[in-house]
Amino acid sequence: MSTLRSALLQRAYGSDTEANITGNLAAIRQAAGQGAALVVLSELHDTPYFCQIEDPALCRLAQPLPGPASERYASAAREAGIVLVCSFFERRAAGLYHNTAVVFEKDGSLAGRYRKMHIPDDPAYYEKFYFTPGDLGFHAIPTSVGRLGILVCWDQWYPEAARLMALDGADLLIYPTAIGWEPSDELSEKQRQLDAWVTVQRGHAIANGLPVLSVNRVGFEPSPSGRGGIQFWGNSFATGPQGECLCQAPDDKESTLLVELDAHRTENVRRIWPFLRDRRIDAYSDLTRRYRDPA
């Protein structure tokens, strides 16, 4: 296909898991009805963002893959005839959990999965308590709409992850995300954080000559502790392979973004900006070190 119509589903989530899933499925059907061949949901889209606190009881939210919820999304992909990118709290074994993105093919079959590699541990983002770092590596997932380089949220700050997906032949980079503001931060600090988030992902697009789809959730979610919460900042967006903004959602409401991706643009951009050609792979061995300490 010369163009790929993609849909980014920016949605708000509450405590009712069934309502979240039902709303997601309705939004998927709507996007497919508008001609989307690829539909992407945000990170951990069936529940509130539970990682605001550390509570072993919340591990009950994890589910096996495949499982009842994932089967509903597989059916949605099959019924709509779309490629669908979802995000789950995966129960791999007792006490062993992952933050896992799953790609369903148009026939509902499993095209592949990616387990989040970079796991944050910050105030209100206590993911290391719940998630084991991914062990599947950085591999693009082949689908009928192209090779998808799926990465998840905190992964989006690491140029190494984007580059390895590009080196594995990804046709585009996709970032299901759950990121927001501490409501008490000053407006200037909030703007710096948002600008950094957009800029670093545009940089991945430019450095690798690939389009980027970044899908965030939106809305305020109170902390289960009863103190504080996160204002998820939305702003889901798509860029082309020169980092050009193709569309962007607002920061305060649900939105379905539809974007046409030119399947030939990466080839054309990489001909004039041949970054992969000019990489000095003979000089990069120290990238596998944590840090180069001074002599």
Secondary structure, DSSP 4 states (H G I P E B T S, - for coil): --EEEEEEEE----S-HHHHHHHHHHHHHHHHHTT-SEEE--TTTTS--GGGS--GGGGGG-B-SS-HHHHHHHHHHHHHT-EEEEEEEEEEETTEEEEEEEEE-TTS-EEEEEE-----EETTEEGGGT-PPP-S-S-PEEETTEEEEE--GGGGG-HHHHHHHHHTT-SEEEEE---EE-TTS-HHHHHHHHHHHHHHHHHHHHHHT--EEEE--EEEEE-TTSS-EEEEE---EEE-TT--EEEE--SSS-EEEEEEEETTHHHHHHHHS-TTTT--GGG-GGGGSS-----
